[in-house]
């Protein structure tokens, strides 16, 4: 089961999902992609959606893969519902700043903070969503999350532009983005509670990140890896915040042994 990050959707897995052996489900979290939002703390609602979908599949335990916000969501699910998670893969998961560390990119960090503030957050999210064309919005986004946007295939860019065009018409899109950013910020400010969550994860876990990540500081991801030396950790040179889009071959190699049945890939709203 594949869980996307803030501002993303199930499309973020288009380069990896079809190549995973086994039955693969990529979802749009509530309020993202084309899914309707849910009220309340957004991380809680996202976790609920993942748990409900696991139970709906009837699979018992699943292999969870999460990127960015989706990494934080899957950590919370694995820690609270170990009965549902067989293996966990975290790809550039949202992580507190390591003690003494600085943001990888102060401009990106500042924008994320502003987008998480009450009042200002939704207003800025709406402005960013409507001030530029869908093409410009996608181009700007990829310039932030990818070390080399040219690595992202044209068909992925085209699909992202079409989704951005559709989401401009969804009245909840900007509001849910800002509320999710605020929920992430509240959790990441509690470094000790975050570390306790990480300590409760009992399933085998793989942690993957890009050395050129501008959203989540690589030093913070190294700190996370240090919290769990029993995890498998992989830092990919020359890659940013979305290794599954920039370096899908490397990511697939790291996950190759998870499943072995013929692929059945679904997208679930």
Helices and strands as residue ranges (DSSP letters): E 2-3, G 10-13, G 17-19, E 23-27, H 42-57, E 62-67, H 69-80, G 82-84, E 85-91, H 106-115, H 120-131, H 134-145, G 149-151, H 154-167, H 173-188, H 191-200, E 204-210, H 218-227, E 232-236, H 243-246, H 248-255, E 264-268
